[in-house]
Amino acid sequence: MMAISSLRQLVIEIKPAQLSIEYRLGRVKVDLTESLADLGLKGPTRLGRDAAQKGWQAAHEGIAKKARKGDRLRWNITAKGALLLEPPPQKVCTINVDMAPKHRPEISVVPGWLRIYASTASVQVELTHNASGTNGKSGLVNQYV
């Protein structure tokens, strides 16, 4: 048993517990571009692209129509003279029963995460005392090797 008079220093070191929480919320991304385009709600660049495509298609159809008309005229030339026989244009009646939109929305999910880091607390107590007592002078402590 140690006597209270032999205690020189009491050191208490306390390391608190630590808790660290990191997280990222999940995200859901819904792309309605194709669905809205089916309804006619397109962006300006897509409208321009579609108009250019329709223009090219109309130009090619016009060239093909003129070429077919020229082929018919070539075969309709007789000895009596040029006879132009062009059939009357056919009336086209289309009925369109359709559902809009045709494309489903594109849904992408980025999952979230949660990380918890924890460390326990610790207490360290250190008692320093003079084993041989004082050496007769006040305030002087023996050194230990």
Buried (B, 14 or more C-beta within 10 A) or exposed (E): EEEEEEEEEEEEEEEEEEEEEEEEEEEEEEEBEEBBBBEEEBEEEEEEEEEEEEEEEEEEEEEEEEEEEEEEBEEEEEEEEEEEEEEEEEEEEEEEEEEEBEBEEEEEEEEEEEEEEEEEEEEEEEEEBBEEEBEEEEEEEEEEE
